[in-house]
């Protein structure tokens, strides 16, 4: 007979200094009346803290207005009015601070440590971060972009225009709860702070708690609403920019892309033999045997399945019902992992377009390529063109029913390849090395892609698909601003598009 399940905590864990905290810290249990009383106290603390912060901002703005008016056009009446407003706002600020100190003292005396002990906790105040607060080096360390680049991305994302449409200085996100008067409870985010948090989290992959303690300060819970909203906002805004539909924008550039690929394939190169042992010098190709404008590949992003754990919090618990169904839904036997698969088309100017992500259980051509309908899309947009350009992929893209995909030469019935076919395959393998580089750039530039906990496929991360698409978009944005290895002179030698042109929605 299995042991009885452990009792669930019905109270809250006593707060102690971090150097004294352990996972086995004693838990204080409260009855219903005490829980409601403490919740009312904490509501008073948060309300007066927010009021004091808003009052302090008003004082700072009035001081700035007074200094500006005194330097430009001195006016005694205006100075007198500003002084009166400053006195009134200062009285309100000190009143809010006294109430805040009173409620904090009551909370500490009733339920927590004394205020003197609380000072050792490394709680960072809310910093209300803006672009002006960070130097160029800090922007580069936290986000991977320089400060002027961040400002360009911020303007292209349209967050400032979104606030102007609603005639509000902040972005208000509803929590799903309402106050006693019936109004919706909202968290207010300044668009610059929300944007910087989003870019920093994608770059570092840190948890919200670490982000708040190290860089932004303030309340932790607000970012569990802010960051997912930002992910969905960027994904919905640029879903046609990162998708295969964006290939229509480069239709007139297909001849230029083909020329860049052919120019690289015609260079003399030294090829090393597989497994070592020397190599051979290729004379290069006179011309490509196909009309190509890019490369195609699929990539798997591994993750965890949250619905397949034990059905109970005790030793020897059975698996959850239908666990086998959840396991098979996102499992691939090819690499033996659970995860997501994306289909990507790579252009010589460094830009990639993405379909998916979908379950990595799907096959590259039989599943994902049929779902994306990319072959029919390329045929439709090139229907009136004199030349039909194709994408080059590996051997799985050699299906007979594909019209706009080509692959390596293969031997049939045991007949060996000709010398020309052998050289073409060697040259195209060298060309196709570039399809792996954007995946490496994505993981190197944005640490959130390397955090497996960010891709829990289930209720713990309901925006894993959107987050992976957004990371591909940010990789393209980085390419527009800084280029990558495939755009250099040693490869295709084409410049990436201008950022504003790439992110243009019409």
C-alpha positions in Angstrom: 0.0 0.0 0.0 1.5 3.3 -1.0 2.1 6.0 1.7 -0.5 8.7 2.2 0.0 11.8 0.1 1.7 14.7 1.8 -0.4 17.5 3.3 -0.6 20.5 1.1 0.4 23.9 2.6 -2.6 26.0 3.4 -0.7 29.1 4.7 2.3 31.0 3.6 6.0 30.4 4.1 7.7 32.6 6.7 10.0 35.1 5.0 13.6 35.0 6.3 16.9 36.4 5.0 18.1 34.5 1.9 21.2 33.1 3.6 18.8 31.5 6.2 16.2 30.2 3.8 15.9 26.5 3.1 13.3 24.4 1.2 12.3 22.9 4.6 11.5 26.3 6.3 8.6 26.1 8.7 5.3 27.1 7.2 2.8 29.2 9.2 -0.8 28.2 8.7 -3.5 30.8 8.9 -7.2 30.5 9.2 -9.7 32.1 6.8 -10.1 35.2 8.9 -6.4 35.8 9.2 -5.8 35.3 5.5 -8.5 37.9 4.6 -7.1 40.3 7.2 -3.5 40.0 5.8 -4.8 40.4 2.3 -6.5 43.6 3.3 -3.3 44.9 4.8 -1.2 44.1 1.8 -3.8 45.8 -0.4 -3.4 48.9 1.7 0.3 48.7 1.4 0.3 48.4 -2.4 -2.3 51.1 -2.8 -0.4 53.7 -0.7 2.9 52.7 -2.3 1.5 53.3 -5.8 -0.1 56.6 -4.7 3.2 57.8 -3.1 5.1 56.8 -6.3 2.7 58.7 -8.5 2.9 61.8 -6.2 6.7 61.7 -6.4 6.5 61.7 -10.2 4.2 64.7 -10.1 6.7 66.6 -7.8 9.5 65.7 -10.2 7.5 67.0 -13.2 6.6 70.2 -11.4 10.2 70.9 -10.5 11.2 70.3 -14.1 8.4 72.7 -15.3 9.5 75.4 -12.8 13.1 75.2 -13.9 12.2 75.3 -17.6 9.9 78.3 -17.2 12.4 80.2 -15.1 15.1 79.7 -17.7 13.1 80.5 -20.8 10.4 83.1 -19.8 10.2 84.1 -16.1 6.7 84.7 -15.0 5.9 85.5 -11.3 2.3 84.3 -11.6 3.4 81.0 -13.1 6.1 80.5 -10.4 3.5 81.2 -7.7 1.1 78.7 -9.2 3.8 76.0 -9.5 4.9 76.6 -5.9 1.3 76.2 -4.6 1.0 72.9 -6.6 4.4 71.8 -5.2 3.2 72.4 -1.6 0.0 70.5 -2.2 1.7 67.6 -3.9 4.4 67.5 -1.2 1.7 67.3 1.5 0.0 64.4 -0.3 3.3 62.6 -0.7 4.2 62.8 3.0 0.7 61.7 3.9 1.0 58.7 1.7 4.4 57.8 3.1 3.1 58.0 6.7 0.2 55.7 5.9 2.5 53.3 4.0 4.9 53.1 7.0 2.0 52.5 9.3 0.5 49.6 7.3 4.0 48.0 6.8 4.6 48.2 10.6 1.2 46.6 11.3 1.9 43.8 8.8 5.3 43.1 10.3 4.0 43.1 13.8 1.1 40.8 13.1 2.5 38.3 10.5 6.1 38.8 9.7 9.6 39.8 10.8 10.4 43.1 12.4 11.3 46.0 10.1 14.9 45.9 11.3 15.2 42.3 10.2 13.5 43.0 6.9 16.3 45.4 5.8 18.7 42.5 5.2 16.5 41.2 2.4 17.8 42.1 -1.1 14.5 43.6 -2.3 15.2 46.1 -5.1 12.8 49.0 -5.5 11.1 49.6 -8.8 13.5 51.4 -11.1 11.0 52.4 -13.9 13.6 51.9 -16.6 13.8 54.0 -19.7 16.2 54.2 -22.6 17.9 57.2 -21.0 18.7 55.2 -17.9 20.9 52.7 -19.8 24.2 53.4 -21.4 25.2 52.0 -24.8 27.3 49.3 -23.2 24.5 48.2 -20.8 22.1 48.0 -23.7 24.5 45.8 -25.6 25.1 43.5 -22.6 21.4 43.2 -21.7 19.8 43.0 -25.1 22.5 42.2 -27.7 21.7 45.5 -29.5 23.2 48.9 -29.3 21.2 51.7 -27.9 20.4 53.4 -31.2 19.4 50.1 -32.7 17.0 49.4 -29.8 15.4 52.8 -30.3 14.9 51.9 -34.0 13.3 48.6 -33.1 11.1 50.2 -30.5 9.8 52.7 -33.0 9.1 50.0 -35.6 7.2 47.9 -33.1 4.6 50.7 -32.8 4.2 50.6 -29.0 4.1 54.4 -28.7 1.4 54.7 -31.4 -0.6 52.0 -29.6 -0.7 54.2 -26.4 -1.7 57.2 -28.5 -4.6 55.3 -30.0 -6.0 54.6 -26.5 -5.1 58.2 -25.4 -3.1 56.8 -22.4 0.6 57.1 -21.5 0.8 53.5 -20.4 -0.3 50.1 -21.6 -2.9 48.7 -19.3 -3.2 44.9 -19.0 -6.2 43.5 -17.2 -5.6 40.8 -14.6 -9.0 39.2 -14.8 -10.0 40.5 -11.4 -12.0 43.5 -10.2 -11.9 45.8 -7.2 -14.8 46.2 -4.7 -16.1 49.1 -6.9 -16.4 46.8 -9.9 -13.6 48.3 -12.0 -11.1 45.9 -13.7 -7.8 45.6 -12.0 -4.9 46.5 -14.4 -1.2 46.6 -14.4 0.2 49.7 -16.1 3.4 49.4 -18.2 5.3 52.2 -19.8 6.0 51.0 -23.4 9.8 51.7 -23.1 10.1 49.6 -19.9 7.9 46.8 -21.3 10.0 46.7 -24.5 13.3 46.7 -22.6 12.1 43.9 -20.3 11.0 41.9 -23.4 14.3 42.3 -25.2 16.4 41.6 -22.1 14.5 38.4 -21.2 14.8 37.1 -24.8 18.5 37.9 -24.7 19.4 36.4 -21.2 16.7 33.8 -20.7 16.5 34.7 -17.0 13.4 34.1 -14.9 11.2 37.0 -14.1 12.4 36.9 -10.5 16.0 37.3 -11.5 15.1 40.0 -14.0 13.4 42.0 -11.3 16.1 41.5 -8.7 19.0 42.3 -11.0 17.7 44.9 -13.5 14.1 46.2 -13.1 13.1 46.0 -9.5 9.5 46.3 -8.2 6.8 43.8 -8.1 7.3 40.3 -9.6 3.8 39.3 -10.5 3.2 42.1 -13.0 5.6 40.6 -15.5 3.7 37.4 -15.7 1.2 39.5 -17.6 3.5 41.9 -19.3 6.0 39.5 -21.0 3.3 37.1 -22.5 1.3 40.1 -23.8 4.5 41.4 -25.5 5.1 38.0 -27.1 1.6 37.7 -28.5 1.7 41.4 -29.6 4.9 41.0 -31.6 3.8 37.6 -33.0 0.4 38.9 -34.2 1.8 42.1 -35.6 4.5 40.4 -37.7 3.0 37.0 -38.5 3.0 37.8 -42.2 6.6 39.2 -42.1 8.1 36.1 -40.6 5.9 33.7 -42.5 6.4 32.3 -46.0 4.1 34.9 -47.4 7.0 37.3 -47.1 8.6 35.6 -50.0 6.2 37.5 -52.3 8.0 40.7 -51.3 11.3 39.3 -52.7 9.8 37.9 -56.0 11.6 40.5 -58.1 14.9 39.7 -56.3 14.9 35.9 -57.2 17.2 36.5 -60.2 19.6 38.4 -58.0 19.5 35.6 -55.4 20.2 33.0 -58.0 23.1 34.9 -59.3 24.6 35.2 -55.8 24.3 31.4 -55.2 25.7 30.6 -58.6 28.6 33.0 -58.1 29.6 31.2 -54.9 29.1 27.7 -56.4 31.5 28.6 -59.3 34.4 29.4 -57.1 37.4 27.0 -56.7 37.3 25.3 -53.3 39.2 22.7 -51.3 36.9 19.9 -50.1 38.1 17.7 -47.2 37.2 14.0 -47.4 34.6 12.7 -45.0 36.3 11.1 -42.0 39.6 13.0 -42.6 42.5 11.8 -44.7 43.2 14.7 -47.0 40.9 16.2 -49.6 40.6 17.4 -53.2 40.4 20.7 -55.1 37.2 21.4 -56.9 37.3 23.5 -60.0 33.9 24.9 -59.3 30.8 24.8 -61.5 30.4 26.6 -64.8 26.8 27.3 -63.8 24.1 25.8 -61.6 22.0 23.0 -63.1 18.9 24.5 -61.5 17.3 27.9 -61.1 17.6 28.5 -57.3 16.6 31.5 -55.2 17.2 30.0 -51.7 17.6 27.0 -49.4 15.0 25.1 -47.3 15.4 23.1 -44.1 13.6 21.9 -41.0 14.7 22.4 -37.4 13.7 20.7 -34.2 13.5 22.6 -30.9 13.4 20.2 -28.0 11.1 20.8 -25.0 9.3 19.0 -22.2 5.8 17.6 -22.0 4.1 18.8 -18.8 1.0 16.5 -19.0 2.9 13.2 -18.7 4.1 13.4 -15.1 3.0 11.3 -12.0 -0.7 11.4 -11.0 -0.1 12.3 -7.4 2.4 13.9 -5.0 3.7 10.7 -3.4 6.3 8.1 -4.0 5.2 5.4 -6.4 2.4 7.4 -8.0 1.1 6.2 -11.3 1.4 8.1 -14.5 -1.4 10.5 -15.5 -4.3 9.3 -17.6 -3.6 9.4 -21.3 0.1 10.0 -20.7 1.0 8.0 -23.7 -1.1 10.2 -26.0 0.6 13.3 -24.7 4.0 11.7 -25.1 3.4 10.7 -28.7 1.9 14.0 -29.7 5.2 15.8 -29.8 7.7 13.0 -30.0 10.0 12.2 -32.9 11.8 8.9 -33.2 14.3 10.5 -35.6 16.2 12.4 -32.9 14.3 10.8 -30.0 13.1 14.0 -28.4 9.9 15.9 -27.6 9.6 19.3 -29.2 8.6 21.6 -32.0 9.6 21.6 -35.6 9.8 24.6 -37.9 10.1 24.8 -41.7 12.5 27.6 -42.8 13.4 29.1 -46.1 16.8 30.8 -46.3 17.5 33.6 -48.7 21.0 34.7 -49.7 20.4 38.2 -48.1 20.4 36.5 -44.7 16.6 36.6 -44.1 14.7 33.5 -43.2 10.9 32.8 -43.4 9.3 30.3 -41.1 6.2 28.0 -41.1 5.1 26.6 -37.8 6.2 25.6 -35.3 4.3 22.3 -35.3 4.8 19.0 -33.6 8.1 17.5 -34.4 6.2 14.2 -34.9 5.5 15.6 -38.4 7.7 14.5 -41.3 9.6 17.2 -43.2 7.8 16.7 -46.5 4.9 14.4 -45.8 3.7 16.5 -42.9 5.2 19.9 -42.5 5.6 20.8 -46.2 2.1 19.7 -47.0 0.8 21.7 -44.1 2.6 24.9 -45.2 1.5 24.4 -48.9 4.8 26.2 -49.8 5.2 24.3 -53.1 1.8 25.5 -54.4 2.4 29.0 -53.1 5.7 29.3 -55.1 4.0 28.0 -58.2 1.2 30.6 -57.8 3.4 33.6 -57.3 5.6 32.6 -60.2 2.9 31.7 -62.6 3.5 34.7 -64.9 7.2 34.8 -64.5 9.5 33.7 -67.4 11.6 31.4 -65.1 10.4 29.2 -62.3 12.9 29.4 -59.4 13.1 26.7 -56.8 14.4 26.0 -53.3 17.3 23.6 -52.6 16.9 21.0 -49.8 18.3 17.8 -48.6 17.3 14.3 -49.9 13.9 14.3 -48.3 12.9 17.2 -50.7 13.3 15.0 -53.7 9.7 13.7 -53.8 8.3 13.3 -57.3 5.2 15.5 -56.5 7.3 18.6 -55.6 7.6 21.2 -58.5 9.6 24.0 -56.8 12.1 22.0 -54.8 15.3 20.3 -55.9 17.9 18.2 -54.2 21.2 16.4 -54.7 21.8 13.9 -57.6 21.2 10.3 -56.5 22.3 7.0 -58.0 19.7 4.6 -59.1 19.9 0.8 -59.6 23.4 0.8 -58.2 24.9 2.9 -61.0 27.6 5.4 -59.7 27.3 9.1 -60.1 29.1 10.8 -63.0 32.0 13.1 -62.3 29.8 16.1 -63.0 27.1 15.0 -60.6 29.7 14.2 -57.9 31.2 17.8 -58.2 27.7 19.3 -58.2 26.7 17.5 -55.0 30.0 18.5 -53.3 29.5 22.2 -54.3 25.9 22.2 -53.2 26.8 20.7 -49.8 29.2 23.6 -49.4 26.4 26.0 -50.3 23.9 24.4 -48.0 26.1 24.7 -45.0 24.5 28.2 -44.5 21.1 26.8 -43.5 22.5 25.7 -40.1 23.9 29.1 -39.3 20.6 31.0 -38.5 19.8 28.3 -36.0 23.1 28.7 -34.3 22.7 32.5 -34.3 19.2 32.2 -32.8 20.5 30.2 -29.8 23.7 32.3 -29.4 21.9 35.6 -29.5 18.8 34.8 -27.5 19.4 32.8 -24.4 15.7 32.1 -23.9 16.0 29.6 -26.7 18.5 27.5 -24.8 16.3 27.4 -21.6 14.3 24.2 -21.8 11.9 25.4 -19.2 10.7 28.1 -21.7 9.4 25.4 -24.0 7.3 23.3 -21.7 4.6 22.1 -24.0 1.5 22.5 -22.0 -0.2 24.7 -19.5 3.1 25.9 -17.9 4.0 27.7 -21.1 1.0 28.4 -23.3 2.9 30.7 -25.6 5.9 28.4 -26.5 5.0 28.4 -30.2 4.6 32.1 -30.4 7.9 32.6 -28.5 9.9 30.5 -30.9 8.5 32.4 -33.9 9.3 35.7 -32.2 12.9 34.5 -31.7 13.2 33.9 -35.4 11.9 37.4 -36.0 14.5 38.9 -33.7 17.2 36.9 -35.4 16.1 38.5 -38.7 16.1 41.9 -37.0 19.7 41.3 -35.8 20.7 40.4 -39.4 19.1 43.6 -40.8 21.1 45.7 -38.3 24.4 43.8 -38.2 24.5 41.2 -41.0 25.5 37.6 -40.6 28.0 35.1 -42.0 25.9 34.2 -45.0 25.7 37.9 -46.1 29.5 38.4 -46.0 31.8 38.6 -48.9 33.1 35.1 -48.3 29.6 33.7 -49.0 26.9 35.3 -51.1 27.9 39.0 -50.7 24.3 40.4 -50.5 23.3 43.1 -48.1 20.4 42.4 -45.8 17.3 44.7 -46.1 16.9 47.9 -44.1 15.2 47.3 -40.8 12.3 49.7 -41.4 11.8 48.2 -44.8 11.8 44.7 -43.5 9.3 45.4 -40.7 7.0 47.5 -42.9 3.5 46.0 -42.7 2.1 47.2 -46.0 
